[in-house]
Amino acid sequence: MGYKVSVVGATGNVGREMLNILHERLFPADEVVALASERSAGKEAFYGDKKLKVQALDQYDFAGTDIALFSAGGHVSAEWGPRAAEAGAVVIDNSSKFRMDPDVPLIVPEVNADAIARYSKRNIIANPNCSTAQLVVALKPLHDEATIRRIVVSTYQSVSGAGKEPMDELFSQTRAIFVNDPVVPTHFTKQIAFNVIPHIGDFMGDGATEEEWKMVVETRKILDPDIEVAVTCVRVPVFVGHSEAVNIEFEKPLDAKRARNILREAPGLMVIDKKDDGGYITPVECVGEFATFVSRIRNDPTIENGLSLWVVSDNLRKGAALNAVQIAEVLINKHLKKAA
């Protein structure tokens, strides 16, 4: 006996990936429902080779739904997440709405799968920020070995993290530059083509942006509240794939050779780390992959017990859709088992 799964935001970048990954990973669903706003009702979404007619969220009854995967933004999650949960569905939400709610577990399955057991308090599980997800997958095995004291992270985040229209903006600006047309920023504060923008999310009182704040508090909630975290988030002219330069200070000694071996054995990770030209992973190579890739593992000679890493992942997959489906897999294997 399978499960009934609803995907909210099925016409968006992440929603489409959720449908793809549910099919690719053979999730035991007897029925998959594609939901979106009323303006998208009647459109088609694909679940493998099967075409699904998109239904309007505001006319949908969640009664009988086992799992609802949400990726339609914080406002939609705030209104419809609790409604779906009250109707009996376990909500796995990709927005930031519930991440810091103390009654909602914030989950990356390779890191803190046991925390899923707390989902029953609200029937909601939160998916972390895309940059946080790949970061903590890489940090977890190293933290278990040598206890992380402090990390400093600089991100190189693709435009797909902001949605489809920002991807279109990168394309149109790039074309405009080649044909000498005017370049007018719409979704970004400055030109994104052939440029980088150190600004993701609104600025906060201390000068950090919301994206930077999210990475700090989410890393602590998922991994360890005692870790000190400093982050600079940067948008780069890449369509898909987030990259991170990570500097780590440990409480105990851990050299690059030992770290490399630990990371090779850790779940969800793939180490590509050769000390020659091209012996590392870039965003182009991670697209469509399930793994989080780690490269450029090296000792940091400026601090005691320090390492530096390069971490790359498909932000639409591990950073969002894949992580949500993995949460659903843990959920049905440990908490929502159905009789055969």
C-alpha positions as CSV (number, residue, x, y, z in Angstrom):
1,M,0.0,0.0,0.0
2,G,1.5,3.3,-1.1
3,Y,1.1,7.0,0.0
4,K,-0.8,10.0,-1.3
5,V,1.6,12.8,-1.9
6,S,0.8,16.4,-2.8
7,V,3.4,18.8,-4.3
8,V,2.5,22.5,-3.6
9,G,4.2,24.8,-6.0
10,A,4.4,22.1,-8.7
11,T,5.0,24.6,-11.6
12,G,8.0,26.3,-10.0
13,N,11.7,25.3,-10.3
14,V,11.8,23.3,-7.0
15,G,8.3,21.9,-7.4
16,R,9.2,20.4,-10.8
17,E,12.3,18.9,-9.3
18,M,10.3,17.4,-6.4
19,L,8.1,15.6,-8.9
20,N,11.2,14.4,-10.8
21,I,13.0,13.1,-7.7
22,L,9.9,11.4,-6.3
23,H,9.8,9.4,-9.6
24,E,13.6,8.9,-9.9
25,R,13.9,7.5,-6.4
26,L,10.8,5.3,-6.8
27,F,9.0,6.9,-3.9
28,P,6.1,4.5,-2.9
29,A,3.3,6.8,-3.9
30,D,0.0,5.5,-5.1
31,E,-1.1,9.0,-6.0
32,V,0.8,12.2,-6.7
33,V,-1.1,15.5,-6.9
34,A,0.3,18.7,-8.4
35,L,-0.9,21.9,-6.8
36,A,-0.3,25.5,-7.6
37,S,-2.0,28.9,-7.6
38,E,-5.3,29.4,-9.4
39,R,-3.6,31.0,-12.4
40,S,-1.6,27.8,-13.0
41,A,-4.6,25.5,-12.6
42,G,-5.1,23.3,-15.6
43,K,-1.5,23.4,-16.7
44,E,0.5,20.2,-17.0
45,A,3.3,19.0,-14.7
46,F,5.3,15.8,-15.3
47,Y,5.8,12.9,-12.9
48,G,8.1,10.7,-14.9
49,D,6.4,10.1,-18.2
50,K,3.0,10.8,-16.6
51,K,1.3,14.1,-17.1
52,L,-0.5,15.6,-14.1
53,K,-3.1,18.3,-14.4
54,V,-2.3,21.0,-12.0
55,Q,-5.0,21.7,-9.4
56,A,-5.7,25.0,-7.6
57,L,-4.4,25.0,-4.1
58,D,-7.3,27.1,-2.7
59,Q,-9.8,24.5,-3.9
60,Y,-7.9,21.4,-2.7
61,D,-8.9,19.2,0.2
62,F,-5.9,17.7,2.0
63,A,-8.0,15.1,3.8
64,G,-6.5,11.7,2.9
65,T,-3.1,13.2,1.9
66,D,-0.2,11.5,3.7
67,I,2.6,13.9,2.8
68,A,2.5,17.5,1.4
69,L,5.7,18.9,-0.1
70,F,5.5,22.7,-0.1
71,S,7.6,24.9,-2.3
72,A,5.5,28.0,-3.0
73,G,7.0,30.6,-0.7
74,G,6.6,31.7,2.9
75,H,3.2,33.4,2.5
76,V,1.6,30.3,1.0
77,S,3.2,28.0,3.6
78,A,2.0,30.2,6.4
79,E,-1.6,30.0,5.3
80,W,-1.8,26.5,3.8
81,G,0.8,24.6,5.8
82,P,-1.1,24.5,9.0
83,R,-4.3,23.7,7.1
84,A,-2.8,20.7,5.5
85,A,-1.3,19.6,8.8
86,E,-4.6,19.9,10.6
87,A,-6.2,17.8,7.8
88,G,-3.7,15.0,8.6
89,A,-1.0,15.5,6.1
90,V,2.6,15.7,7.2
91,V,3.9,19.0,5.7
92,I,7.5,19.2,4.5
93,D,8.1,22.8,3.9
94,N,10.8,24.4,1.8
95,S,10.2,28.0,2.8
96,S,11.8,29.8,5.8
97,K,8.4,30.2,7.5
98,F,8.8,27.4,10.1
99,R,12.5,26.8,10.2
100,M,13.2,28.5,13.6
101,D,9.9,27.4,15.2
102,P,11.1,25.4,18.3
103,D,8.2,22.9,17.7
104,V,9.2,22.2,14.1
105,P,12.2,20.0,13.3
106,L,14.7,21.4,10.8
107,I,16.1,18.4,9.0
108,V,19.0,17.3,6.7
109,P,18.7,13.5,6.8
110,E,22.4,12.8,6.6
111,V,22.9,15.1,9.7
112,N,20.0,14.9,12.1
113,A,17.4,12.4,10.8
114,D,16.5,11.4,14.4
115,A,15.0,14.8,15.0
116,I,12.2,14.0,12.5
117,A,10.5,12.2,15.4
118,R,9.4,15.6,16.7
119,Y,7.3,16.3,13.7
120,S,4.1,15.2,15.5
121,K,4.0,18.4,17.6
122,R,2.7,20.4,14.6
123,N,2.7,17.8,11.7
124,I,5.3,20.1,10.0
125,I,8.9,19.5,9.1
126,A,11.1,22.3,7.8
127,N,13.6,22.1,5.0
128,P,16.7,24.3,5.5
129,N,18.0,27.1,3.2
130,C,19.7,25.7,0.1
131,S,23.2,26.9,1.2
132,T,22.8,25.6,4.7
133,A,21.8,22.1,3.5
134,Q,25.0,21.4,1.5
135,L,27.1,23.0,4.2
136,V,26.0,20.9,7.1
137,V,26.3,17.7,5.1
138,A,30.0,18.5,4.6
139,L,30.5,19.7,8.2
140,K,28.7,16.8,10.1
141,P,31.3,14.1,9.8
142,L,34.2,16.5,10.6
143,H,32.3,17.8,13.6
144,D,31.8,14.3,14.9
145,E,35.5,13.7,14.6
146,A,37.1,16.9,15.9
147,T,34.3,19.2,17.2
148,I,34.0,22.4,15.1
149,R,34.5,25.6,17.1
150,R,34.1,28.2,14.3
151,I,33.4,28.4,10.6
152,V,33.7,31.2,8.1
153,V,31.8,30.7,4.8
154,S,31.6,32.7,1.6
155,T,28.9,31.5,-0.8
156,Y,28.7,31.7,-4.6
157,Q,25.0,31.2,-5.1
158,S,23.3,30.7,-8.5
159,V,20.4,32.7,-9.7
160,S,18.1,29.7,-9.7
161,G,18.0,30.1,-5.9
162,A,15.9,33.2,-6.5
163,G,13.5,31.5,-9.0
164,K,12.7,31.2,-12.7
165,E,12.4,35.0,-13.4
166,P,15.9,35.7,-12.1
167,M,17.2,32.9,-14.3
168,D,15.5,34.6,-17.3
169,E,17.1,38.0,-16.2
170,L,20.6,36.5,-16.3
171,F,19.9,35.1,-19.8
172,S,18.4,38.4,-21.1
173,Q,21.1,40.5,-19.6
174,T,23.9,38.3,-21.1
175,R,22.3,38.5,-24.5
176,A,21.8,42.3,-24.2
177,I,25.5,42.8,-23.4
178,F,26.5,40.9,-26.5
179,V,24.2,42.9,-28.8
180,N,24.9,46.2,-27.0
181,D,21.3,46.6,-25.7
182,P,20.6,48.4,-22.4
183,V,21.0,46.3,-19.2
184,V,18.3,47.1,-16.7
185,P,18.2,45.1,-13.3
186,T,14.8,44.0,-12.3
187,H,15.0,41.2,-9.8
188,F,18.5,42.0,-8.6
189,T,19.9,45.2,-7.1
190,K,22.6,45.4,-9.7
191,Q,23.5,43.9,-13.1
192,I,24.0,40.1,-12.6
193,A,25.4,39.2,-16.0
194,F,29.3,39.2,-15.8
195,N,29.1,40.5,-12.3
196,V,28.7,39.3,-8.7
197,I,26.4,40.8,-6.1
198,P,27.2,40.5,-2.3
199,H,23.6,40.9,-1.3
200,I,20.9,38.1,-0.9
201,G,17.8,39.0,1.1
202,D,17.0,42.2,3.0
203,F,19.6,43.9,5.1
204,M,19.3,43.5,8.9
205,G,20.2,45.9,11.7
206,D,23.8,44.5,12.1
207,G,24.6,44.8,8.4
208,A,24.1,41.1,7.7
209,T,21.6,40.1,5.1
210,E,18.7,37.7,5.8
211,E,20.4,34.9,3.8
212,E,23.5,35.2,5.9
213,W,21.4,35.2,9.1
214,K,19.6,32.1,7.9
215,M,22.8,30.2,7.4
216,V,24.0,31.1,10.9
217,V,20.9,30.2,12.9
218,E,20.0,27.1,10.8
219,T,23.5,25.6,11.0
220,R,23.4,26.0,14.8
221,K,19.9,24.4,15.0
222,I,20.8,21.5,12.8
223,L,24.3,20.8,13.8
224,D,25.3,22.4,17.1
225,P,24.2,25.6,18.9
226,D,27.8,26.2,20.1
227,I,29.4,26.6,16.7
228,E,30.4,30.2,15.8
229,V,29.4,31.0,12.2
230,A,30.4,34.0,10.0
231,V,28.9,34.1,6.5
232,T,29.0,36.3,3.4
233,C,26.4,35.4,0.8
234,V,27.1,36.4,-2.9
235,R,24.9,35.9,-6.0
236,V,26.9,34.9,-9.0
237,P,26.1,34.6,-12.8
238,V,25.5,30.9,-12.7
239,F,22.2,29.3,-13.6
240,V,22.2,26.3,-11.3
241,G,24.6,25.1,-8.5
242,H,25.7,26.8,-5.3
243,S,29.4,26.8,-4.2
244,E,30.9,27.6,-0.9
245,A,34.4,28.4,0.3
246,V,34.5,27.1,3.9
247,N,37.2,27.7,6.6
248,I,36.9,25.6,9.7
249,E,38.5,25.8,13.1
250,F,38.3,22.7,15.3
251,E,38.8,22.0,19.0
252,K,40.9,18.9,18.2
253,P,43.6,18.3,15.7
254,L,42.4,17.1,12.2
255,D,44.6,17.3,9.2
256,A,43.6,17.4,5.5
257,K,44.5,13.8,4.9
258,R,42.4,12.4,7.7
259,A,39.5,14.9,6.8
260,R,39.6,13.7,3.2
261,N,39.2,10.0,4.3
262,I,36.4,10.9,6.7
263,L,34.5,12.8,4.0
264,R,34.9,10.0,1.5
265,E,33.1,7.6,3.8
266,A,30.3,10.0,4.8
267,P,26.7,9.7,3.4
268,G,25.6,12.1,0.7
269,L,29.1,13.3,-0.1
270,M,31.5,12.8,-3.0
271,V,35.1,13.9,-2.7
272,I,36.8,15.1,-5.9
273,D,40.1,16.5,-4.7
274,K,43.1,16.1,-7.0
275,K,46.0,18.6,-6.8
276,D,46.1,19.2,-10.5
277,D,44.3,21.2,-13.2
278,G,40.5,20.4,-13.1
279,G,40.8,18.2,-10.1
280,Y,37.8,19.8,-8.4
281,I,34.1,20.2,-9.0
282,T,32.4,23.3,-10.3
283,P,28.7,24.2,-10.4
284,V,28.3,23.1,-14.1
285,E,29.3,19.6,-13.1
286,C,27.0,19.2,-10.1
287,V,23.8,19.9,-12.0
288,G,21.3,17.0,-11.8
289,E,23.4,15.1,-9.2
290,F,22.2,14.0,-5.8
291,A,25.6,14.3,-4.1
292,T,27.2,17.2,-2.3
293,F,30.7,17.5,-3.7
294,V,33.8,18.5,-1.7
295,S,37.1,19.6,-3.2
296,R,40.2,21.7,-2.3
297,I,40.6,20.1,1.1
298,R,43.7,21.6,2.7
299,N,45.2,22.6,6.0
300,D,44.9,26.2,7.1
301,P,48.3,27.2,8.5
302,T,47.1,30.5,10.0
303,I,45.2,28.9,12.9
304,E,45.6,25.9,15.1
305,N,43.4,23.0,14.0
306,G,42.2,24.7,10.8
307,L,41.0,23.4,7.4
308,S,39.6,24.9,4.2
309,L,37.2,23.2,1.8
310,W,35.3,23.9,-1.4
311,V,31.7,22.6,-1.3
312,V,29.4,22.4,-4.4
313,S,25.8,21.1,-4.9
314,D,22.8,21.4,-7.1
315,N,20.7,23.9,-5.1
316,L,17.5,22.8,-6.7
317,R,18.2,19.2,-5.6
318,K,20.1,18.8,-2.4
319,G,19.4,22.4,-1.5
320,A,15.7,21.9,-1.8
321,A,13.8,19.1,-3.6
322,L,16.1,16.2,-2.9
323,N,16.4,17.0,0.8
324,A,12.6,17.3,1.0
325,V,12.1,13.8,-0.6
326,Q,14.8,12.4,1.6
327,I,12.9,13.7,4.6
328,A,9.8,12.0,3.3
329,E,11.7,8.7,2.9
330,V,12.9,8.8,6.5
331,L,9.3,9.7,7.6
332,I,7.7,6.7,5.9
333,N,10.5,4.3,6.9
334,K,10.4,5.1,10.5
335,H,7.2,6.9,11.4
336,L,4.5,6.5,8.8
337,K,4.8,2.8,7.9
338,K,1.8,1.3,6.2
339,A,0.8,-2.3,6.2
340,A,1.7,-4.1,2.9
